Amino acid sequence: MSRYIIVALASGILFGFMDAVINANPLAQRLLKPFKPITRARVNFVAGIFIDLLYGFVMAWIFLLLYPSLPGSTDIVKGIAFGGIAWFFRVLMSVLSQWVMFDLPITTLLYMAISGLIEMLIIGIVYGAFLNP
């Protein structure tokens, strides 16, 4: 149980750090300009930290729940598989929906999909390396 809490907290903090890097770098600032008219003037950091920590706990729990069913013979491979599944449901479905509904540049959508894939694979690897049942 203590391992779960530590890894969940660490992954929540990692979520926050990666979200900041993904969204605040110069490339992202240029590619995410279409969202500027609806972007808040100030980010609610307290809510963002809480949400990222919640993501860490929920995703760690889901990883443990799915662990026996994940493909792969090693914990790291299972983590990568989980990251791929999380990317599909958390990132790709959202990006494809935005492609259908909004007039966004393809470069923006590709950036969101690729950066989300990297983020989810890193989280999956962390779970595979440190959160095995």
C-alpha positions as CSV (number, residue, x, y, z in Angstrom):
1,M,0.0,0.0,0.0
2,S,2.8,2.4,0.8
3,R,4.5,1.7,-2.6
4,Y,1.1,2.5,-4.3
5,I,0.9,5.8,-2.4
6,I,4.5,6.8,-3.2
7,V,4.3,5.9,-6.9
8,A,0.8,7.5,-7.3
9,L,2.1,10.8,-5.7
10,A,5.3,10.7,-7.8
11,S,3.3,10.1,-11.0
12,G,0.9,12.9,-10.1
13,I,3.8,15.3,-9.6
14,L,5.3,14.0,-12.9
15,F,2.0,14.7,-14.6
16,G,2.2,18.3,-13.5
17,F,5.8,18.7,-14.5
18,M,5.3,17.2,-17.9
19,D,2.1,19.2,-18.5
20,A,4.0,22.4,-17.8
21,V,6.9,21.4,-20.1
22,I,4.5,20.2,-22.9
23,N,2.3,23.4,-22.7
24,A,4.8,26.1,-21.9
25,N,7.7,25.5,-24.2
26,P,8.2,27.9,-27.2
27,L,7.1,25.3,-29.8
28,A,3.9,24.6,-27.8
29,Q,3.2,28.3,-27.4
30,R,3.4,28.7,-31.2
31,L,1.4,25.5,-32.0
32,L,-1.3,26.1,-29.4
33,K,-2.0,29.7,-30.5
34,P,-5.5,28.7,-31.9
35,F,-6.6,28.1,-28.2
36,K,-5.4,31.6,-27.2
37,P,-8.9,33.3,-27.4
38,I,-10.3,30.8,-24.9
39,T,-7.3,30.4,-22.7
40,R,-7.6,31.7,-19.2
41,A,-5.5,34.7,-18.3
42,R,-4.2,33.0,-15.2
43,V,-3.9,29.2,-14.6
44,N,-5.4,27.9,-11.4
45,F,-2.3,26.1,-10.1
46,V,-3.9,24.7,-7.0
47,A,-6.7,23.0,-9.0
48,G,-4.1,21.9,-11.6
49,I,-1.9,20.3,-8.9
50,F,-4.9,18.6,-7.3
51,I,-6.2,17.2,-10.6
52,D,-2.7,15.9,-11.6
53,L,-2.3,14.2,-8.2
54,L,-5.8,12.7,-8.6
55,Y,-4.8,11.4,-12.1
56,G,-1.7,9.8,-10.5
57,F,-3.8,7.9,-8.0
58,V,-6.5,6.9,-10.4
59,M,-4.2,5.8,-13.1
60,A,-1.9,3.9,-10.7
61,W,-5.0,2.1,-9.4
62,I,-6.2,1.2,-12.9
63,F,-2.6,0.0,-13.8
64,L,-2.7,-2.4,-10.8
65,L,-6.3,-3.5,-11.7
66,L,-5.3,-4.2,-15.3
67,Y,-1.8,-5.6,-14.6
68,P,-2.6,-9.3,-14.9
69,S,-4.3,-8.7,-18.3
70,L,-1.7,-6.4,-19.8
71,P,0.4,-7.9,-22.6
72,G,4.1,-8.5,-22.0
73,S,6.4,-10.7,-20.0
74,T,8.2,-8.0,-18.1
75,D,6.9,-5.2,-15.9
76,I,8.3,-2.5,-18.2
77,V,6.6,-4.0,-21.2
78,K,3.3,-4.1,-19.3
79,G,3.9,-0.4,-18.3
80,I,4.5,0.5,-22.0
81,A,1.3,-1.4,-23.0
82,F,-0.6,0.5,-20.3
83,G,0.8,3.8,-21.5
84,G,-0.3,3.0,-25.0
85,I,-3.8,2.1,-23.8
86,A,-4.0,5.3,-21.7
87,W,-2.8,7.3,-24.7
88,F,-5.5,5.9,-26.9
89,F,-8.3,6.7,-24.4
90,R,-6.9,9.9,-22.8
91,V,-5.2,11.6,-25.7
92,L,-5.9,10.2,-29.2
93,M,-9.7,10.1,-28.8
94,S,-9.6,13.7,-27.7
95,V,-7.4,14.8,-30.5
96,L,-9.5,13.0,-33.1
97,S,-12.6,14.6,-31.7
98,Q,-11.0,18.0,-31.9
99,W,-10.0,17.3,-35.5
100,V,-13.6,16.6,-36.3
101,M,-15.2,19.5,-34.4
102,F,-12.7,22.4,-34.7
103,D,-10.8,24.1,-37.4
104,L,-7.3,23.5,-35.9
105,P,-4.0,23.2,-37.8
106,I,-2.8,19.7,-38.3
107,T,0.5,20.6,-36.7
108,T,-1.4,21.5,-33.5
109,L,-3.2,18.2,-33.5
110,L,0.0,16.2,-34.2
111,Y,1.8,18.0,-31.4
112,M,-0.9,17.2,-29.0
113,A,-1.0,13.5,-30.1
114,I,2.8,13.0,-30.1
115,S,3.4,14.9,-26.8
116,G,0.6,13.0,-25.2
117,L,2.0,9.7,-26.4
118,I,5.4,10.5,-24.9
119,E,3.7,11.6,-21.6
120,M,1.6,8.4,-21.4
121,L,4.6,6.1,-22.2
122,I,6.7,7.8,-19.5
123,I,3.9,7.3,-17.0
124,G,3.4,3.7,-18.1
125,I,7.1,3.0,-17.7
126,V,7.1,4.5,-14.2
127,Y,4.2,2.3,-13.2
128,G,5.8,-0.8,-14.8
129,A,9.2,-0.1,-13.1
130,F,7.9,0.8,-9.6
131,L,4.3,-0.4,-9.2
132,N,4.2,-4.2,-9.8
133,P,1.8,-6.2,-7.7
